[in-house]
Amino acid sequence: MKVEVALRDVILSDYATKNNVNTSALTQSQIRDIILGAEITPPSQQRQQIAEIEKQAKEASQLTAVTTRTTNVHGDELIVTTTSPFEQKASGSKTDWRERAKSAANLFL
């Protein structure tokens, strides 16, 4: 039993010196993971990684304006600027429903 306690103390002190962490600040689950050999990152690195992920998510949510130039049936040129992804989705033709209705009517039930 004394050997196990001594080995635990050696492992924890080695981890503490490598990662500049006080052993009394570690939780029981962290101590268990360290003793079993799991890769544990210091809390400061975890906070840094969380901050980087949040920054990337914030950058991804930035609005981008897209200007679209189209020509209608009458030859009029339309210029539309959209900012939301919902507005940027491609829309189908208004005559699509006719083709689908004909196809559905030809189905044998």
N, CA, C and O of each residue as an XYZ file, in Angstrom:
436
protein
N       0.828     -1.193      0.000
C       0.000      0.000      0.000
C       0.873      1.257      0.000
O       0.556      2.235     -0.678
N       1.965      1.230      0.756
C       2.856      2.385      0.817
C       3.499      2.641     -0.546
O       3.750      3.786     -0.920
N       3.760      1.566     -1.277
C       4.375      1.704     -2.600
C       3.412      2.395     -3.559
O       3.823      3.238     -4.357
N       2.121      2.037     -3.481
C       1.116      2.648     -4.352
C       0.988      4.140     -4.080
O       0.905      4.940     -5.012
N       0.973      4.508     -2.823
C       0.865      5.923     -2.451
C       2.099      6.683     -2.914
O       1.992      7.799     -3.421
N       3.271      6.079     -2.738
C       4.512      6.732     -3.167
C       4.546      6.889     -4.685
O       4.960      7.928     -5.198
N       4.110      5.853     -5.399
C       4.076      5.918     -6.860
C       3.089      6.983     -7.334
O       3.372      7.721     -8.278
N       1.922      7.061     -6.671
C       0.938      8.090     -7.013
C       1.525      9.482     -6.815
O       1.358     10.358     -7.663
N       2.208      9.683     -5.701
C       2.808     10.989     -5.420
C       3.875     11.344     -6.449
O       3.985     12.503     -6.849
N       4.661     10.363     -6.881
C       5.700     10.610     -7.887
C       5.062     11.000     -9.219
O       5.507     11.942     -9.875
N       4.020     10.273     -9.611
C       3.345     10.561    -10.888
C       2.728     11.953    -10.860
O       2.868     12.717    -11.815
N       2.044     12.284     -9.765
C       1.396     13.594     -9.667
C       2.413     14.731     -9.599
O       2.207     15.780    -10.208
N       3.494     14.536     -8.873
C       4.501     15.599     -8.802
C       5.175     15.800    -10.154
O       5.499     16.929    -10.522
N       5.390     14.714    -10.898
C       5.962     14.825    -12.244
C       5.020     15.605    -13.160
O       5.455     16.483    -13.905
N       3.723     15.279    -13.100
C       2.735     15.999    -13.911
C       2.695     17.472    -13.517
O       2.634     18.352    -14.376
N       2.730     17.732    -12.204
C       2.658     19.111    -11.714
C       3.851     19.929    -12.180
O       3.693     21.095    -12.541
N       5.037     19.343    -12.180
C       6.211     20.101    -12.620
C       6.203     20.317    -14.131
O       6.616     21.375    -14.607
N       5.739     19.331    -14.885
C       5.705     19.477    -16.343
C       4.702     20.532    -16.794
O       4.958     21.281    -17.737
N       3.556     20.586    -16.113
C       2.480     21.481    -16.542
C       2.316     22.709    -15.663
O       1.376     23.483    -15.843
N       3.225     22.891    -14.711
C       3.213     24.069    -13.843
C       1.859     24.217    -13.136
O       1.247     25.285    -13.143
N       1.411     23.104    -12.522
C       0.124     23.066    -11.828
C       0.363     22.577    -10.405
O       1.221     21.727    -10.171
N      -0.400     23.119     -9.451
C      -0.318     22.661     -8.071
C      -1.123     21.367     -7.938
O      -2.256     21.297     -8.414
N      -0.559     20.351     -7.302
C      -1.249     19.056     -7.194
C      -2.517     19.147     -6.357
O      -3.441     18.359     -6.560
N      -2.584     20.081     -5.428
C      -3.792     20.222     -4.607
C      -4.944     20.842     -5.401
O      -6.092     20.785     -4.962
N      -4.655     21.426     -6.552
C      -5.698     22.037     -7.373
C      -6.372     21.029     -8.304
O      -7.356     21.362     -8.965
N      -5.852     19.806     -8.362
C      -6.409     18.788     -9.256
C      -7.614     18.108     -8.614
O      -7.632     17.872     -7.405
N      -8.608     17.797     -9.420
C      -9.777     17.073     -8.924
C      -9.472     15.582     -8.883
O      -8.478     15.126     -9.448
N     -10.328     14.834     -8.214
C     -10.118     13.388     -8.103
C     -10.176     12.707     -9.469
O      -9.413     11.779     -9.736
N     -11.076     13.167    -10.327
C     -11.165     12.559    -11.665
C      -9.910     12.864    -12.486
O      -9.450     12.015    -13.250
N      -9.358     14.068    -12.333
C      -8.119     14.399    -13.033
C      -6.961     13.558    -12.503
O      -6.132     13.081    -13.278
N      -6.904     13.376    -11.191
C      -5.846     12.556    -10.594
C      -5.947     11.123    -11.110
O      -4.937     10.514    -11.460
N      -7.162     10.588    -11.155
C      -7.361      9.230    -11.658
C      -6.902      9.116    -13.106
O      -6.224      8.156    -13.470
N      -7.273     10.101    -13.939
C      -6.879     10.073    -15.349
C      -5.364     10.175    -15.508
O      -4.783      9.511    -16.367
N      -4.731     10.995    -14.695
C      -3.272     11.154    -14.769
C      -2.583      9.849    -14.387
O      -1.637      9.425    -15.051
N      -3.053      9.218    -13.326
C      -2.437      7.967    -12.872
C      -2.635      6.864    -13.904
O      -1.740      6.047    -14.119
N      -3.808      6.836    -14.546
C      -4.083      5.804    -15.551
C      -3.425      6.104    -16.891
O      -3.436      5.257    -17.784
N      -2.854      7.292    -17.044
C      -2.094      7.601    -18.253
C      -2.868      8.334    -19.325
O      -2.393      8.436    -20.457
N      -4.046      8.849    -19.007
C      -4.811      9.604    -20.002
C      -4.132     10.940    -20.264
O      -3.486     11.506    -19.382
N      -4.284     11.435    -21.486
C      -3.698     12.729    -21.842
C      -4.562     13.838    -21.260
O      -5.718     14.003    -21.652
N      -4.014     14.581    -20.346
C      -4.719     15.679    -19.694
C      -4.016     16.976    -20.071
O      -2.795     17.093    -19.960
N      -4.809     17.951    -20.521
C      -4.220     19.256    -20.809
C      -4.417     20.155    -19.598
O      -5.438     20.055    -18.917
N      -3.476     21.013    -19.323
C      -3.627     21.932    -18.192
C      -4.834     22.848    -18.403
O      -5.209     23.123    -19.542
N      -5.442     23.321    -17.313
C      -6.620     24.183    -17.431
C      -6.378     25.434    -18.274
O      -7.284     25.898    -18.966
N      -5.161     25.984    -18.219
C      -4.885     27.194    -19.002
C      -4.955     26.891    -20.496
O      -5.466     27.701    -21.270
N      -4.444     25.725    -20.907
C      -4.524     25.353    -22.320
C      -5.962     25.059    -22.720
O      -6.371     25.371    -23.838
N      -6.741     24.457    -21.810
C      -8.145     24.192    -22.104
C      -8.894     25.498    -22.334
O      -9.681     25.611    -23.274
N      -8.649     26.481    -21.476
C      -9.312     27.778    -21.645
C      -8.917     28.430    -22.956
O      -9.746     29.046    -23.627
N      -7.645     28.293    -23.320
C      -7.164     28.872    -24.574
C      -7.833     28.183    -25.765
O      -8.235     28.851    -26.717
N      -7.955     26.861    -25.722
C      -8.608     26.140    -26.807
C     -10.081     26.508    -26.903
O     -10.609     26.661    -28.005
N     -10.749     26.651    -25.769
C     -12.158     27.054    -25.769
C     -12.304     28.444    -26.369
O     -13.229     28.689    -27.143
N     -11.405     29.352    -26.023
C     -11.455     30.710    -26.570
C     -11.257     30.700    -28.081
O     -11.922     31.448    -28.798
N     -10.341     29.854    -28.575
C     -10.120     29.769    -30.018
C     -11.352     29.234    -30.737
O     -11.717     29.737    -31.800
N     -11.994     28.221    -30.166
C     -13.198     27.654    -30.780
C     -14.319     28.683    -30.801
O     -15.023     28.810    -31.802
N     -14.493     29.420    -29.705
C     -15.523     30.457    -29.661
C     -15.240     31.557    -30.681
O     -16.163     32.083    -31.301
N     -13.969     31.903    -30.853
C     -13.596     32.928    -31.824
C     -13.927     32.465    -33.240
O     -14.447     33.237    -34.046
N     -13.620     31.193    -33.543
C     -13.928     30.656    -34.867
C     -15.433     30.631    -35.105
O     -15.891     30.928    -36.209
N     -16.204     30.280    -34.081
C     -17.660     30.253    -34.221
C     -18.202     31.660    -34.457
O     -19.136     31.850    -35.237
N     -17.615     32.642    -33.780
C     -18.062     34.024    -33.951
C     -17.752     34.514    -35.362
O     -18.571     35.195    -35.980
N     -16.561     34.166    -35.876
C     -16.194     34.568    -37.232
C     -17.101     33.906    -38.263
O     -17.441     34.515    -39.277
N     -17.491     32.666    -38.006
C     -18.352     31.949    -38.948
C     -19.752     32.545    -38.983
O     -20.441     32.457    -39.999
N     -20.178     33.156    -37.869
C     -21.524     33.709    -37.824
C     -21.597     35.135    -38.367
O     -22.677     35.725    -38.400
N     -20.481     35.687    -38.788
C     -20.478     37.034    -39.353
C     -21.326     37.064    -40.627
O     -21.307     36.115    -41.411
N     -22.055     38.137    -40.826
C     -22.887     38.270    -42.014
C     -22.038     38.687    -43.207
O     -21.182     39.565    -43.101
N     -22.284     38.056    -44.320
C     -21.613     38.439    -45.551
C     -22.674     38.847    -46.553
O     -23.679     38.159    -46.730
N     -22.444     39.954    -47.194
C     -23.396     40.454    -48.179
C     -23.066     39.864    -49.542
O     -21.911     39.855    -49.968
N     -24.095     39.374    -50.215
C     -23.936     38.802    -51.544
C     -24.839     39.582    -52.488
O     -26.037     39.723    -52.244
N     -24.255     40.084    -53.563
C     -25.027     40.817    -54.562
C     -25.266     39.902    -55.752
O     -24.330     39.341    -56.323
N     -26.541     39.761    -56.117
C     -26.923     38.875    -57.211
C     -27.540     39.706    -58.326
O     -28.373     40.578    -58.080
N     -27.122     39.427    -59.544
C     -27.646     40.140    -60.702
C     -28.383     39.124    -61.581
O     -27.783     38.159    -62.054
N     -29.674     39.342    -61.795
C     -30.479     38.429    -62.611
C     -31.271     39.215    -63.643
O     -31.439     40.430    -63.536
N     -31.749     38.497    -64.636
C     -32.589     39.101    -65.674
C     -33.908     38.350    -65.701
O     -33.924     37.120    -65.762
N     -35.020     39.084    -65.656
C     -36.319     38.419    -65.655
C     -36.804     38.169    -67.083
O     -36.087     38.443    -68.045
N     -38.017     37.651    -67.214
C     -38.576     37.274    -68.511
C     -38.691     38.479    -69.443
O     -38.529     38.335    -70.655
N     -38.961     39.635    -68.910
C     -39.166     40.840    -69.714
C     -37.861     41.517    -70.104
O     -37.881     42.535    -70.797
N     -36.728     40.974    -69.674
C     -35.437     41.549    -70.021
C     -34.949     42.593    -69.032
O     -33.910     43.216    -69.249
N     -35.684     42.789    -67.955
C     -35.266     43.747    -66.935
C     -34.164     43.128    -66.078
O     -34.248     41.969    -65.673
N     -33.130     43.925    -65.812
C     -32.031     43.439    -64.987
C     -32.307     43.795    -63.533
O     -32.578     44.952    -63.209
N     -32.235     42.786    -62.653
C     -32.500     42.988    -61.234
C     -31.206     42.782    -60.456
O     -30.496     41.798    -60.665
N     -30.906     43.709    -59.565
C     -29.728     43.597    -58.705
C     -30.228     43.538    -57.267
O     -30.891     44.460    -56.791
N     -29.901     42.437    -56.575
C     -30.382     42.223    -55.215
C     -29.187     41.929    -54.314
O     -28.326     41.120    -54.663
N     -29.135     42.582    -53.158
C     -28.094     42.317    -52.172
C     -28.737     41.639    -50.972
O     -29.689     42.161    -50.391
N     -28.209     40.464    -50.599
C     -28.750     39.705    -49.476
C     -27.656     39.474    -48.443
O     -26.473     39.399    -48.777
N     -28.072     39.362    -47.175
C     -27.100     39.147    -46.104
C     -27.309     37.834    -45.365
O     -26.343     37.269    -44.854
N     -28.526     37.333    -45.291
C     -28.760     36.105    -44.527
C     -28.666     34.878    -45.423
O     -28.971     34.961    -46.613
N     -28.249     33.743    -44.871
C     -28.155     32.515    -45.676
C     -29.508     32.084    -46.229
O     -29.578     31.482    -47.300
N     -30.594     32.391    -45.497
C     -31.929     32.030    -45.963
C     -32.250     32.725    -47.278
O     -32.859     32.131    -48.167
N     -31.841     33.978    -47.401
C     -32.120     34.736    -48.622
C     -31.241     34.298    -49.784
O     -31.567     34.568    -50.940
N     -30.133     33.627    -49.494
C     -29.187     33.265    -50.539
C     -29.465     31.894    -51.139
O     -28.792     31.491    -52.087
N     -30.445     31.168    -50.603
C     -30.765     29.860    -51.154
C     -31.371     30.023    -52.541
O     -32.123     30.962    -52.802
N     -31.028     29.092    -53.423
C     -31.566     29.140    -54.778
C     -33.024     28.715    -54.752
O     -33.392     27.769    -54.055
N     -33.832     29.399    -55.495
C     -35.248     29.048    -55.559
C     -35.538     28.342    -56.871
O     -34.863     28.566    -57.875
N     -36.539     27.496    -56.848
C     -36.921     26.760    -58.052
C     -37.841     27.585    -58.927
O     -38.320     28.646    -58.526
N     -38.076     27.091    -60.113
C     -38.956     27.776    -61.048
C     -40.402     27.647    -60.591
O     -40.761     26.685    -59.912
N     -41.218     28.604    -60.960
C     -42.626     28.548    -60.586
C     -43.375     27.486    -61.381
O     -44.480     27.097    -61.004
N     -42.791     27.015    -62.471
C     -43.467     26.000    -63.277
C     -43.114     24.589    -62.828
O     -43.594     23.623    -63.422
N     -42.293     24.447    -61.801
C     -41.942     23.115    -61.303
C     -43.164     22.341    -60.836
O     -43.234     21.126    -61.023
N     -44.116     23.018    -60.238
C     -45.273     22.326    -59.690
C     -46.085     21.655    -60.782
O     -46.705     20.621    -60.537
N     -46.095     22.220    -61.978
C     -46.848     21.606    -63.078
C     -46.224     20.275    -63.477
O     -46.925     19.282    -63.671
N     -44.903     20.267    -63.595
C     -44.206     19.031    -63.968
C     -44.396     17.961    -62.905
O     -44.614     16.794    -63.230
N     -44.316     18.346    -61.651
C     -44.498     17.370    -60.581
C     -45.929     16.855    -60.543
O     -46.154     15.675    -60.276
N     -46.901     17.727    -60.808
C     -48.299     17.297    -60.811
C     -48.558     16.310    -61.944
O     -49.279     15.331    -61.752
N     -47.982     16.551    -63.122
C     -48.141     15.623    -64.246
C     -47.505     14.279    -63.925
O     -48.082     13.232    -64.217
N     -46.331     14.303    -63.331
C     -45.651     13.061    -62.968
C     -46.445     12.291    -61.923
O     -46.537     11.065    -61.991
N     -47.012     12.995    -60.965
C     -47.793     12.343    -59.920
C     -49.081     11.763    -60.481
O     -49.537     10.716    -60.021
N     -49.678     12.427    -61.472
C     -50.921     11.935    -62.074
C     -50.673     10.663    -62.873
O     -51.575      9.838    -63.017
N     -49.468     10.497    -63.391
C     -49.147      9.322    -64.197
C     -48.757      8.111    -63.356
O     -48.571      7.020    -63.897
N     -48.633      8.286    -62.048
C     -48.267      7.164    -61.186
C     -49.410      6.168    -61.113
O     -50.572      6.554    -60.993
N     -49.077      4.887    -61.187
C     -50.092      3.845    -61.089
C     -50.203      3.415    -59.635
O     -49.209      3.039    -59.013
N     -51.416      3.471    -59.095
C     -51.610      3.094    -57.688
C     -52.279      1.770    -57.564
O     -52.519      1.301    -56.451
